[in-house]
C-alpha cells in the first residue's frame, strides 16, 4: 500500500512539475493575447451578449416557457 501511495505521489509531483515548467520557461507567451483583450475592453467593443441573457430570472423564464410548450405541444383540438 505504501509503495502504491508513493508511486501515485511521485506521479502527481511529476504532473505538477510539467504544468509549472511551460509557464516558467515562457512567462510572456500569452502576454500579447492579454494585451489585445485589455485593449478591446478599453475600446468598448461589444461582445453581442447582454448581461440579462445570463441572469437567473431569464434562464428560469426560458425553462418554464419550454416546459409549458412541451406540455401543450402534443395537445391538439379536434375540429368540430
N, CA, C and O atoms as a Maestro MAE file, in Angstrom:
{
 s_m_m2io_version
 :::
 2.0.0
}

f_m_ct {
 s_m_title
 :::
 protein
 m_atom[320] {
  # First column is atom index #
  i_m_mmod_type
  r_m_x_coord
  r_m_y_coord
  r_m_z_coord
  i_m_residue_number
  s_m_chain_name
  s_m_pdb_residue_name
  s_m_pdb_atom_name
  i_m_atomic_number
  :::
  1 25 0.832 -1.195 0.000 1 A "UNK " " N  " 7
  2 3 0.000 0.000 0.000 1 A "UNK " " CA " 6
  3 2 0.873 1.254 0.000 1 A "UNK " " C  " 6
  4 15 0.601 2.202 -0.737 1 A "UNK " " O  " 8
  5 25 1.919 1.260 0.825 2 A "UNK " " N  " 7
  6 3 2.812 2.419 0.868 2 A "UNK " " CA " 6
  7 2 3.517 2.618 -0.463 2 A "UNK " " C  " 6
  8 15 3.749 3.749 -0.890 2 A "UNK " " O  " 8
  9 25 3.857 1.512 -1.117 3 A "UNK " " N  " 7
  10 3 4.527 1.588 -2.414 3 A "UNK " " CA " 6
  11 2 3.600 2.230 -3.447 3 A "UNK " " C  " 6
  12 15 4.025 3.101 -4.206 3 A "UNK " " O  " 8
  13 25 2.337 1.801 -3.478 4 A "UNK " " N  " 7
  14 3 1.368 2.377 -4.412 4 A "UNK " " CA " 6
  15 2 1.153 3.856 -4.124 4 A "UNK " " C  " 6
  16 15 1.083 4.673 -5.042 4 A "UNK " " O  " 8
  17 25 1.049 4.190 -2.854 5 A "UNK " " N  " 7
  18 3 0.863 5.582 -2.462 5 A "UNK " " CA " 6
  19 2 2.059 6.423 -2.881 5 A "UNK " " C  " 6
  20 15 1.898 7.543 -3.365 5 A "UNK " " O  " 8
  21 25 3.253 5.884 -2.696 6 A "UNK " " N  " 7
  22 3 4.476 6.583 -3.090 6 A "UNK " " CA " 6
  23 2 4.528 6.804 -4.593 6 A "UNK " " C  " 6
  24 15 4.923 7.875 -5.055 6 A "UNK " " O  " 8
  25 25 4.128 5.788 -5.356 7 A "UNK " " N  " 7
  26 3 4.120 5.905 -6.816 7 A "UNK " " CA " 6
  27 2 3.105 6.957 -7.273 7 A "UNK " " C  " 6
  28 15 3.387 7.756 -8.166 7 A "UNK " " O  " 8
  29 25 1.934 6.945 -6.657 8 A "UNK " " N  " 7
  30 3 0.912 7.935 -7.002 8 A "UNK " " CA " 6
  31 2 1.374 9.346 -6.659 8 A "UNK " " C  " 6
  32 15 1.153 10.283 -7.426 8 A "UNK " " O  " 8
  33 25 2.011 9.491 -5.513 9 A "UNK " " N  " 7
  34 3 2.510 10.798 -5.111 9 A "UNK " " CA " 6
  35 2 3.585 11.283 -6.072 9 A "UNK " " C  " 6
  36 15 3.616 12.459 -6.435 9 A "UNK " " O  " 8
  37 25 4.460 10.382 -6.482 10 A "UNK " " N  " 7
  38 3 5.517 10.753 -7.426 10 A "UNK " " CA " 6
  39 2 4.916 11.153 -8.774 10 A "UNK " " C  " 6
  40 15 5.353 12.124 -9.393 10 A "UNK " " O  " 8
  41 25 3.917 10.402 -9.218 11 A "UNK " " N  " 7
  42 3 3.256 10.726 -10.485 11 A "UNK " " CA " 6
  43 2 2.589 12.099 -10.406 11 A "UNK " " C  " 6
  44 15 2.654 12.886 -11.350 11 A "UNK " " O  " 8
  45 25 1.951 12.373 -9.275 12 A "UNK " " N  " 7
  46 3 1.317 13.674 -9.074 12 A "UNK " " CA " 6
  47 2 2.355 14.791 -9.104 12 A "UNK " " C  " 6
  48 15 2.141 15.826 -9.734 12 A "UNK " " O  " 8
  49 25 3.462 14.583 -8.434 13 A "UNK " " N  " 7
  50 3 4.524 15.592 -8.412 13 A "UNK " " CA " 6
  51 2 5.093 15.816 -9.808 13 A "UNK " " C  " 6
  52 15 5.402 16.948 -10.180 13 A "UNK " " O  " 8
  53 25 5.231 14.740 -10.583 14 A "UNK " " N  " 7
  54 3 5.723 14.871 -11.960 14 A "UNK " " CA " 6
  55 2 4.769 15.715 -12.804 14 A "UNK " " C  " 6
  56 15 5.202 16.570 -13.577 14 A "UNK " " O  " 8
  57 25 3.488 15.470 -12.651 15 A "UNK " " N  " 7
  58 3 2.491 16.232 -13.409 15 A "UNK " " CA " 6
  59 2 2.529 17.701 -13.003 15 A "UNK " " C  " 6
  60 15 2.462 18.587 -13.856 15 A "UNK " " O  " 8
  61 25 2.637 17.957 -11.708 16 A "UNK " " N  " 7
  62 3 2.706 19.340 -11.230 16 A "UNK " " CA " 6
  63 2 3.926 20.029 -11.819 16 A "UNK " " C  " 6
  64 15 3.835 21.184 -12.236 16 A "UNK " " O  " 8
  65 25 5.048 19.356 -11.861 17 A "UNK " " N  " 7
  66 3 6.267 19.941 -12.431 17 A "UNK " " CA " 6
  67 2 6.100 20.219 -13.922 17 A "UNK " " C  " 6
  68 15 6.554 21.250 -14.418 17 A "UNK " " O  " 8
  69 25 5.448 19.301 -14.636 18 A "UNK " " N  " 7
  70 3 5.208 19.509 -16.070 18 A "UNK " " CA " 6
  71 2 4.324 20.727 -16.299 18 A "UNK " " C  " 6
  72 15 4.544 21.500 -17.233 18 A "UNK " " O  " 8
  73 25 3.329 20.890 -15.444 19 A "UNK " " N  " 7
  74 3 2.437 22.034 -15.589 19 A "UNK " " CA " 6
  75 2 3.140 23.341 -15.240 19 A "UNK " " C  " 6
  76 15 2.834 24.380 -15.826 19 A "UNK " " O  " 8
  77 25 4.065 23.304 -14.308 20 A "UNK " " N  " 7
  78 3 4.820 24.503 -13.928 20 A "UNK " " CA " 6
  79 2 5.839 24.875 -14.992 20 A "UNK " " C  " 6
  80 15 6.041 26.059 -15.262 20 A "UNK " " O  " 8
  81 25 6.471 23.906 -15.588 21 A "UNK " " N  " 7
  82 3 7.603 24.137 -16.488 21 A "UNK " " CA " 6
  83 2 7.294 25.097 -17.637 21 A "UNK " " C  " 6
  84 15 8.064 26.038 -17.831 21 A "UNK " " O  " 8
  85 25 6.227 24.924 -18.405 22 A "UNK " " N  " 7
  86 3 5.994 25.840 -19.529 22 A "UNK " " CA " 6
  87 2 5.820 27.289 -19.087 22 A "UNK " " C  " 6
  88 15 6.331 28.200 -19.738 22 A "UNK " " O  " 8
  89 25 5.115 27.506 -18.007 23 A "UNK " " N  " 7
  90 3 4.886 28.880 -17.570 23 A "UNK " " CA " 6
  91 2 6.170 29.517 -17.053 23 A "UNK " " C  " 6
  92 15 6.342 30.732 -17.156 23 A "UNK " " O  " 8
  93 25 7.066 28.716 -16.501 24 A "UNK " " N  " 7
  94 3 8.324 29.268 -16.008 24 A "UNK " " CA " 6
  95 2 9.286 29.553 -17.146 24 A "UNK " " C  " 6
  96 15 10.062 30.506 -17.077 24 A "UNK " " O  " 8
  97 25 9.245 28.746 -18.185 25 A "UNK " " N  " 7
  98 3 10.178 28.947 -19.290 25 A "UNK " " CA " 6
  99 2 9.729 30.068 -20.226 25 A "UNK " " C  " 6
  100 15 10.565 30.735 -20.835 25 A "UNK " " O  " 8
  101 25 8.418 30.282 -20.345 26 A "UNK " " N  " 7
  102 3 7.893 31.318 -21.243 26 A "UNK " " CA " 6
  103 2 6.808 32.127 -20.537 26 A "UNK " " C  " 6
  104 15 5.631 32.005 -20.877 26 A "UNK " " O  " 8
  105 25 7.183 32.940 -19.573 27 A "UNK " " N  " 7
  106 3 6.149 33.681 -18.847 27 A "UNK " " CA " 6
  107 2 5.431 34.711 -19.707 27 A "UNK " " C  " 6
  108 15 4.330 35.136 -19.358 27 A "UNK " " O  " 8
  109 25 6.025 35.121 -20.815 28 A "UNK " " N  " 7
  110 3 5.428 36.147 -21.668 28 A "UNK " " CA " 6
  111 2 4.706 35.566 -22.879 28 A "UNK " " C  " 6
  112 15 4.296 36.317 -23.764 28 A "UNK " " O  " 8
  113 25 4.543 34.259 -22.937 29 A "UNK " " N  " 7
  114 3 3.986 33.605 -24.124 29 A "UNK " " CA " 6
  115 2 2.601 34.141 -24.494 29 A "UNK " " C  " 6
  116 15 2.306 34.304 -25.678 29 A "UNK " " O  " 8
  117 25 1.761 34.414 -23.520 30 A "UNK " " N  " 7
  118 3 0.403 34.865 -23.815 30 A "UNK " " CA " 6
  119 2 0.196 36.336 -23.478 30 A "UNK " " C  " 6
  120 15 -0.939 36.810 -23.422 30 A "UNK " " O  " 8
  121 25 1.272 37.045 -23.259 31 A "UNK " " N  " 7
  122 3 1.172 38.452 -22.895 31 A "UNK " " CA " 6
  123 2 0.468 39.269 -23.979 31 A "UNK " " C  " 6
  124 15 -0.345 40.140 -23.670 31 A "UNK " " O  " 8
  125 25 0.784 38.985 -25.266 32 A "UNK " " N  " 7
  126 3 0.158 39.748 -26.351 32 A "UNK " " CA " 6
  127 2 -1.346 39.494 -26.425 32 A "UNK " " C  " 6
  128 15 -2.108 40.404 -26.752 32 A "UNK " " O  " 8
  129 25 -1.780 38.282 -26.130 33 A "UNK " " N  " 7
  130 3 -3.207 37.961 -26.144 33 A "UNK " " CA " 6
  131 2 -3.917 38.736 -25.035 33 A "UNK " " C  " 6
  132 15 -5.007 39.274 -25.234 33 A "UNK " " O  " 8
  133 25 -3.284 38.783 -23.874 34 A "UNK " " N  " 7
  134 3 -3.850 39.524 -22.758 34 A "UNK " " CA " 6
  135 2 -3.944 41.008 -23.079 34 A "UNK " " C  " 6
  136 15 -4.951 41.650 -22.781 34 A "UNK " " O  " 8
  137 25 -2.903 41.550 -23.681 35 A "UNK " " N  " 7
  138 3 -2.901 42.967 -24.047 35 A "UNK " " CA " 6
  139 2 -4.007 43.284 -25.050 35 A "UNK " " C  " 6
  140 15 -4.697 44.294 -24.912 35 A "UNK " " O  " 8
  141 25 -4.182 42.428 -26.061 36 A "UNK " " N  " 7
  142 3 -5.235 42.647 -27.053 36 A "UNK " " CA " 6
  143 2 -6.613 42.625 -26.404 36 A "UNK " " C  " 6
  144 15 -7.478 43.436 -26.737 36 A "UNK " " O  " 8
  145 25 -6.812 41.693 -25.478 37 A "UNK " " N  " 7
  146 3 -8.098 41.607 -24.791 37 A "UNK " " CA " 6
  147 2 -8.351 42.860 -23.964 37 A "UNK " " C  " 6
  148 15 -9.466 43.379 -23.936 37 A "UNK " " O  " 8
  149 25 -7.317 43.340 -23.294 38 A "UNK " " N  " 7
  150 3 -7.464 44.562 -22.499 38 A "UNK " " CA " 6
  151 2 -7.785 45.750 -23.394 38 A "UNK " " C  " 6
  152 15 -8.630 46.575 -23.049 38 A "UNK " " O  " 8
  153 25 -7.121 45.844 -24.535 39 A "UNK " " N  " 7
  154 3 -7.368 46.954 -25.463 39 A "UNK " " CA " 6
  155 2 -8.801 46.926 -25.975 39 A "UNK " " C  " 6
  156 15 -9.454 47.967 -26.041 39 A "UNK " " O  " 8
  157 25 -9.297 45.751 -26.337 40 A "UNK " " N  " 7
  158 3 -10.677 45.636 -26.821 40 A "UNK " " CA " 6
  159 2 -11.658 46.062 -25.743 40 A "UNK " " C  " 6
  160 15 -12.653 46.727 -26.028 40 A "UNK " " O  " 8
  161 25 -11.375 45.677 -24.505 41 A "UNK " " N  " 7
  162 3 -12.253 46.039 -23.400 41 A "UNK " " CA " 6
  163 2 -12.258 47.546 -23.201 41 A "UNK " " C  " 6
  164 15 -13.313 48.144 -22.989 41 A "UNK " " O  " 8
  165 25 -11.092 48.157 -23.267 42 A "UNK " " N  " 7
  166 3 -10.996 49.601 -23.075 42 A "UNK " " CA " 6
  167 2 -11.654 50.364 -24.213 42 A "UNK " " C  " 6
  168 15 -12.193 51.450 -23.998 42 A "UNK " " O  " 8
  169 25 -11.618 49.811 -25.423 43 A "UNK " " N  " 7
  170 3 -12.215 50.476 -26.577 43 A "UNK " " CA " 6
  171 2 -13.729 50.324 -26.591 43 A "UNK " " C  " 6
  172 15 -14.410 50.967 -27.390 43 A "UNK " " O  " 8
  173 25 -14.254 49.487 -25.723 44 A "UNK " " N  " 7
  174 3 -15.702 49.336 -25.620 44 A "UNK " " CA " 6
  175 2 -16.290 48.428 -26.674 44 A "UNK " " C  " 6
  176 15 -17.457 48.590 -27.032 44 A "UNK " " O  " 8
  177 25 -15.523 47.475 -27.185 45 A "UNK " " N  " 7
  178 3 -16.066 46.527 -28.152 45 A "UNK " " CA " 6
  179 2 -17.221 45.772 -27.519 45 A "UNK " " C  " 6
  180 15 -17.154 45.365 -26.359 45 A "UNK " " O  " 8
  181 25 -18.275 45.591 -28.289 46 A "UNK " " N  " 7
  182 3 -19.451 44.893 -27.809 46 A "UNK " " CA " 6
  183 2 -19.346 43.432 -28.198 46 A "UNK " " C  " 6
  184 15 -19.136 43.108 -29.367 46 A "UNK " " O  " 8
  185 25 -19.491 42.549 -27.221 47 A "UNK " " N  " 7
  186 3 -19.404 41.120 -27.496 47 A "UNK " " CA " 6
  187 2 -20.683 40.594 -28.124 47 A "UNK " " C  " 6
  188 15 -20.697 39.492 -28.671 47 A "UNK " " O  " 8
  189 25 -21.766 41.375 -28.050 48 A "UNK " " N  " 7
  190 3 -23.034 40.923 -28.600 48 A "UNK " " CA " 6
  191 2 -23.873 40.157 -27.600 48 A "UNK " " C  " 6
  192 15 -25.005 39.778 -27.902 48 A "UNK " " O  " 8
  193 25 -23.337 39.925 -26.418 49 A "UNK " " N  " 7
  194 3 -24.059 39.203 -25.387 49 A "UNK " " CA " 6
  195 2 -24.392 40.182 -24.280 49 A "UNK " " C  " 6
  196 15 -23.510 40.848 -23.737 49 A "UNK " " O  " 8
  197 25 -25.662 40.263 -23.952 50 A "UNK " " N  " 7
  198 3 -26.076 41.170 -22.889 50 A "UNK " " CA " 6
  199 2 -26.046 40.440 -21.559 50 A "UNK " " C  " 6
  200 15 -26.236 39.225 -21.502 50 A "UNK " " O  " 8
  201 25 -25.809 41.180 -20.502 51 A "UNK " " N  " 7
  202 3 -25.777 40.586 -19.172 51 A "UNK " " CA " 6
  203 2 -27.093 39.909 -18.838 51 A "UNK " " C  " 6
  204 15 -27.106 38.879 -18.164 51 A "UNK " " O  " 8
  205 25 -28.200 40.473 -19.300 52 A "UNK " " N  " 7
  206 3 -29.507 39.907 -18.977 52 A "UNK " " CA " 6
  207 2 -29.689 38.518 -19.578 52 A "UNK " " C  " 6
  208 15 -30.528 37.749 -19.111 52 A "UNK " " O  " 8
  209 25 -28.913 38.189 -20.611 53 A "UNK " " N  " 7
  210 3 -29.016 36.861 -21.215 53 A "UNK " " CA " 6
  211 2 -28.616 35.768 -20.238 53 A "UNK " " C  " 6
  212 15 -29.020 34.615 -20.387 53 A "UNK " " O  " 8
  213 25 -27.820 36.130 -19.237 54 A "UNK " " N  " 7
  214 3 -27.311 35.139 -18.309 54 A "UNK " " CA " 6
  215 2 -27.928 35.253 -16.923 54 A "UNK " " C  " 6
  216 15 -27.494 34.562 -16.001 54 A "UNK " " O  " 8
  217 25 -28.909 36.091 -16.759 55 A "UNK " " N  " 7
  218 3 -29.497 36.269 -15.436 55 A "UNK " " CA " 6
  219 2 -30.319 35.041 -15.067 55 A "UNK " " C  " 6
  220 15 -30.824 34.326 -15.933 55 A "UNK " " O  " 8
  221 25 -30.441 34.813 -13.769 56 A "UNK " " N  " 7
  222 3 -31.199 33.657 -13.302 56 A "UNK " " CA " 6
  223 2 -32.660 33.762 -13.705 56 A "UNK " " C  " 6
  224 15 -33.272 32.765 -14.088 56 A "UNK " " O  " 8
  225 25 -33.215 34.940 -13.622 57 A "UNK " " N  " 7
  226 3 -34.624 35.116 -13.981 57 A "UNK " " CA " 6
  227 2 -34.838 34.766 -15.442 57 A "UNK " " C  " 6
  228 15 -35.819 34.112 -15.796 57 A "UNK " " O  " 8
  229 25 -33.929 35.199 -16.279 58 A "UNK " " N  " 7
  230 3 -34.045 34.925 -17.703 58 A "UNK " " CA " 6
  231 2 -33.979 33.428 -17.965 58 A "UNK " " C  " 6
  232 15 -34.774 32.890 -18.736 58 A "UNK " " O  " 8
  233 25 -33.024 32.754 -17.319 59 A "UNK " " N  " 7
  234 3 -32.899 31.315 -17.522 59 A "UNK " " CA " 6
  235 2 -34.119 30.590 -16.971 59 A "UNK " " C  " 6
  236 15 -34.607 29.638 -17.580 59 A "UNK " " O  " 8
  237 25 -34.610 31.038 -15.824 60 A "UNK " " N  " 7
  238 3 -35.786 30.410 -15.241 60 A "UNK " " CA " 6
  239 2 -36.997 30.572 -16.124 60 A "UNK " " C  " 6
  240 15 -37.752 29.620 -16.317 60 A "UNK " " O  " 8
  241 25 -37.199 31.771 -16.670 61 A "UNK " " N  " 7
  242 3 -38.344 32.017 -17.534 61 A "UNK " " CA " 6
  243 2 -38.276 31.175 -18.789 61 A "UNK " " C  " 6
  244 15 -39.289 30.626 -19.223 61 A "UNK " " O  " 8
  245 25 -37.100 31.065 -19.378 62 A "UNK " " N  " 7
  246 3 -36.992 30.279 -20.598 62 A "UNK " " CA " 6
  247 2 -37.225 28.806 -20.305 62 A "UNK " " C  " 6
  248 15 -37.776 28.088 -21.139 62 A "UNK " " O  " 8
  249 25 -36.809 28.349 -19.125 63 A "UNK " " N  " 7
  250 3 -37.068 26.962 -18.754 63 A "UNK " " CA " 6
  251 2 -38.561 26.735 -18.575 63 A "UNK " " C  " 6
  252 15 -39.105 25.740 -19.055 63 A "UNK " " O  " 8
  253 25 -39.218 27.645 -17.892 64 A "UNK " " N  " 7
  254 3 -40.653 27.496 -17.669 64 A "UNK " " CA " 6
  255 2 -41.410 27.525 -18.982 64 A "UNK " " C  " 6
  256 15 -42.329 26.734 -19.190 64 A "UNK " " O  " 8
  257 25 -41.035 28.419 -19.857 65 A "UNK " " N  " 7
  258 3 -41.691 28.512 -21.152 65 A "UNK " " CA " 6
  259 2 -41.505 27.219 -21.926 65 A "UNK " " C  " 6
  260 15 -42.457 26.692 -22.502 65 A "UNK " " O  " 8
  261 25 -40.291 26.712 -21.940 66 A "UNK " " N  " 7
  262 3 -40.017 25.476 -22.661 66 A "UNK " " CA " 6
  263 2 -40.838 24.333 -22.094 66 A "UNK " " C  " 6
  264 15 -41.375 23.511 -22.837 66 A "UNK " " O  " 8
  265 25 -40.932 24.286 -20.772 67 A "UNK " " N  " 7
  266 3 -41.684 23.221 -20.134 67 A "UNK " " CA " 6
  267 2 -43.162 23.314 -20.511 67 A "UNK " " C  " 6
  268 15 -43.792 22.298 -20.804 67 A "UNK " " O  " 8
  269 25 -43.713 24.521 -20.505 68 A "UNK " " N  " 7
  270 3 -45.108 24.713 -20.880 68 A "UNK " " CA " 6
  271 2 -45.330 24.319 -22.330 68 A "UNK " " C  " 6
  272 15 -46.323 23.669 -22.657 68 A "UNK " " O  " 8
  273 25 -44.414 24.707 -23.193 69 A "UNK " " N  " 7
  274 3 -44.550 24.360 -24.602 69 A "UNK " " CA " 6
  275 2 -44.508 22.851 -24.789 69 A "UNK " " C  " 6
  276 15 -45.223 22.304 -25.628 69 A "UNK " " O  " 8
  277 25 -43.662 22.171 -23.997 70 A "UNK " " N  " 7
  278 3 -43.601 20.718 -24.088 70 A "UNK " " CA " 6
  279 2 -44.929 20.092 -23.683 70 A "UNK " " C  " 6
  280 15 -45.386 19.134 -24.308 70 A "UNK " " O  " 8
  281 25 -45.551 20.634 -22.636 71 A "UNK " " N  " 7
  282 3 -46.804 20.065 -22.158 71 A "UNK " " CA " 6
  283 2 -47.948 20.317 -23.128 71 A "UNK " " C  " 6
  284 15 -48.848 19.485 -23.246 71 A "UNK " " O  " 8
  285 25 -47.931 21.444 -23.820 72 A "UNK " " N  " 7
  286 3 -49.038 21.768 -24.716 72 A "UNK " " CA " 6
  287 2 -48.765 21.373 -26.161 72 A "UNK " " C  " 6
  288 15 -49.670 21.426 -26.994 72 A "UNK " " O  " 8
  289 25 -47.546 20.980 -26.469 73 A "UNK " " N  " 7
  290 3 -47.195 20.670 -27.854 73 A "UNK " " CA " 6
  291 2 -47.982 19.475 -28.386 73 A "UNK " " C  " 6
  292 15 -48.348 19.450 -29.561 73 A "UNK " " O  " 8
  293 25 -48.243 18.497 -27.544 74 A "UNK " " N  " 7
  294 3 -48.943 17.301 -28.003 74 A "UNK " " CA " 6
  295 2 -50.451 17.432 -27.951 74 A "UNK " " C  " 6
  296 15 -51.161 16.534 -28.404 74 A "UNK " " O  " 8
  297 25 -50.954 18.525 -27.412 75 A "UNK " " N  " 7
  298 3 -52.400 18.720 -27.284 75 A "UNK " " CA " 6
  299 2 -52.908 19.456 -28.512 75 A "UNK " " C  " 6
  300 15 -52.524 20.598 -28.767 75 A "UNK " " O  " 8
  301 25 -53.771 18.797 -29.269 76 A "UNK " " N  " 7
  302 3 -54.369 19.455 -30.437 76 A "UNK " " CA " 6
  303 2 -55.883 19.371 -30.308 76 A "UNK " " C  " 6
  304 15 -56.417 18.392 -29.786 76 A "UNK " " O  " 8
  305 25 -56.552 20.376 -30.773 77 A "UNK " " N  " 7
  306 3 -58.008 20.383 -30.726 77 A "UNK " " CA " 6
  307 2 -58.556 19.706 -31.973 77 A "UNK " " C  " 6
  308 15 -58.145 20.004 -33.094 77 A "UNK " " O  " 8
  309 25 -59.476 18.806 -31.758 78 A "UNK " " N  " 7
  310 3 -60.099 18.128 -32.892 78 A "UNK " " CA " 6
  311 2 -61.133 19.058 -33.508 78 A "UNK " " C  " 6
  312 15 -61.891 19.702 -32.782 78 A "UNK " " O  " 8
  313 25 -61.177 19.139 -34.833 79 A "UNK " " N  " 7
  314 3 -62.172 20.011 -35.477 79 A "UNK " " CA " 6
  315 2 -63.584 19.500 -35.213 79 A "UNK " " C  " 6
  316 15 -63.806 18.291 -35.144 79 A "UNK " " O  " 8
  317 25 -64.550 20.427 -35.064 80 A "UNK " " N  " 7
  318 3 -65.944 20.045 -34.754 80 A "UNK " " CA " 6
  319 2 -66.722 19.727 -35.998 80 A "UNK " " C  " 6
  320 15 -67.903 19.390 -35.918 80 A "UNK " " O  " 8
  :::
 }
 m_bond[319] {
  # First column is bond index #
  i_m_from
  i_m_to
  i_m_order
  :::
  1 1 2 1
  2 2 3 1
  3 3 4 2
  4 3 5 1
  5 5 6 1
  6 6 7 1
  7 7 8 2
  8 7 9 1
  9 9 10 1
  10 10 11 1
  11 11 12 2
  12 11 13 1
  13 13 14 1
  14 14 15 1
  15 15 16 2
  16 15 17 1
  17 17 18 1
  18 18 19 1
  19 19 20 2
  20 19 21 1
  21 21 22 1
  22 22 23 1
  23 23 24 2
  24 23 25 1
  25 25 26 1
  26 26 27 1
  27 27 28 2
  28 27 29 1
  29 29 30 1
  30 30 31 1
  31 31 32 2
  32 31 33 1
  33 33 34 1
  34 34 35 1
  35 35 36 2
  36 35 37 1
  37 37 38 1
  38 38 39 1
  39 39 40 2
  40 39 41 1
  41 41 42 1
  42 42 43 1
  43 43 44 2
  44 43 45 1
  45 45 46 1
  46 46 47 1
  47 47 48 2
  48 47 49 1
  49 49 50 1
  50 50 51 1
  51 51 52 2
  52 51 53 1
  53 53 54 1
  54 54 55 1
  55 55 56 2
  56 55 57 1
  57 57 58 1
  58 58 59 1
  59 59 60 2
  60 59 61 1
  61 61 62 1
  62 62 63 1
  63 63 64 2
  64 63 65 1
  65 65 66 1
  66 66 67 1
  67 67 68 2
  68 67 69 1
  69 69 70 1
  70 70 71 1
  71 71 72 2
  72 71 73 1
  73 73 74 1
  74 74 75 1
  75 75 76 2
  76 75 77 1
  77 77 78 1
  78 78 79 1
  79 79 80 2
  80 79 81 1
  81 81 82 1
  82 82 83 1
  83 83 84 2
  84 83 85 1
  85 85 86 1
  86 86 87 1
  87 87 88 2
  88 87 89 1
  89 89 90 1
  90 90 91 1
  91 91 92 2
  92 91 93 1
  93 93 94 1
  94 94 95 1
  95 95 96 2
  96 95 97 1
  97 97 98 1
  98 98 99 1
  99 99 100 2
  100 99 101 1
  101 101 102 1
  102 102 103 1
  103 103 104 2
  104 103 105 1
  105 105 106 1
  106 106 107 1
  107 107 108 2
  108 107 109 1
  109 109 110 1
  110 110 111 1
  111 111 112 2
  112 111 113 1
  113 113 114 1
  114 114 115 1
  115 115 116 2
  116 115 117 1
  117 117 118 1
  118 118 119 1
  119 119 120 2
  120 119 121 1
  121 121 122 1
  122 122 123 1
  123 123 124 2
  124 123 125 1
  125 125 126 1
  126 126 127 1
  127 127 128 2
  128 127 129 1
  129 129 130 1
  130 130 131 1
  131 131 132 2
  132 131 133 1
  133 133 134 1
  134 134 135 1
  135 135 136 2
  136 135 137 1
  137 137 138 1
  138 138 139 1
  139 139 140 2
  140 139 141 1
  141 141 142 1
  142 142 143 1
  143 143 144 2
  144 143 145 1
  145 145 146 1
  146 146 147 1
  147 147 148 2
  148 147 149 1
  149 149 150 1
  150 150 151 1
  151 151 152 2
  152 151 153 1
  153 153 154 1
  154 154 155 1
  155 155 156 2
  156 155 157 1
  157 157 158 1
  158 158 159 1
  159 159 160 2
  160 159 161 1
  161 161 162 1
  162 162 163 1
  163 163 164 2
  164 163 165 1
  165 165 166 1
  166 166 167 1
  167 167 168 2
  168 167 169 1
  169 169 170 1
  170 170 171 1
  171 171 172 2
  172 171 173 1
  173 173 174 1
  174 174 175 1
  175 175 176 2
  176 175 177 1
  177 177 178 1
  178 178 179 1
  179 179 180 2
  180 179 181 1
  181 181 182 1
  182 182 183 1
  183 183 184 2
  184 183 185 1
  185 185 186 1
  186 186 187 1
  187 187 188 2
  188 187 189 1
  189 189 190 1
  190 190 191 1
  191 191 192 2
  192 191 193 1
  193 193 194 1
  194 194 195 1
  195 195 196 2
  196 195 197 1
  197 197 198 1
  198 198 199 1
  199 199 200 2
  200 199 201 1
  201 201 202 1
  202 202 203 1
  203 203 204 2
  204 203 205 1
  205 205 206 1
  206 206 207 1
  207 207 208 2
  208 207 209 1
  209 209 210 1
  210 210 211 1
  211 211 212 2
  212 211 213 1
  213 213 214 1
  214 214 215 1
  215 215 216 2
  216 215 217 1
  217 217 218 1
  218 218 219 1
  219 219 220 2
  220 219 221 1
  221 221 222 1
  222 222 223 1
  223 223 224 2
  224 223 225 1
  225 225 226 1
  226 226 227 1
  227 227 228 2
  228 227 229 1
  229 229 230 1
  230 230 231 1
  231 231 232 2
  232 231 233 1
  233 233 234 1
  234 234 235 1
  235 235 236 2
  236 235 237 1
  237 237 238 1
  238 238 239 1
  239 239 240 2
  240 239 241 1
  241 241 242 1
  242 242 243 1
  243 243 244 2
  244 243 245 1
  245 245 246 1
  246 246 247 1
  247 247 248 2
  248 247 249 1
  249 249 250 1
  250 250 251 1
  251 251 252 2
  252 251 253 1
  253 253 254 1
  254 254 255 1
  255 255 256 2
  256 255 257 1
  257 257 258 1
  258 258 259 1
  259 259 260 2
  260 259 261 1
  261 261 262 1
  262 262 263 1
  263 263 264 2
  264 263 265 1
  265 265 266 1
  266 266 267 1
  267 267 268 2
  268 267 269 1
  269 269 270 1
  270 270 271 1
  271 271 272 2
  272 271 273 1
  273 273 274 1
  274 274 275 1
  275 275 276 2
  276 275 277 1
  277 277 278 1
  278 278 279 1
  279 279 280 2
  280 279 281 1
  281 281 282 1
  282 282 283 1
  283 283 284 2
  284 283 285 1
  285 285 286 1
  286 286 287 1
  287 287 288 2
  288 287 289 1
  289 289 290 1
  290 290 291 1
  291 291 292 2
  292 291 293 1
  293 293 294 1
  294 294 295 1
  295 295 296 2
  296 295 297 1
  297 297 298 1
  298 298 299 1
  299 299 300 2
  300 299 301 1
  301 301 302 1
  302 302 303 1
  303 303 304 2
  304 303 305 1
  305 305 306 1
  306 306 307 1
  307 307 308 2
  308 307 309 1
  309 309 310 1
  310 310 311 1
  311 311 312 2
  312 311 313 1
  313 313 314 1
  314 314 315 1
  315 315 316 2
  316 315 317 1
  317 317 318 1
  318 318 319 1
  319 319 320 2
  :::
 }
}
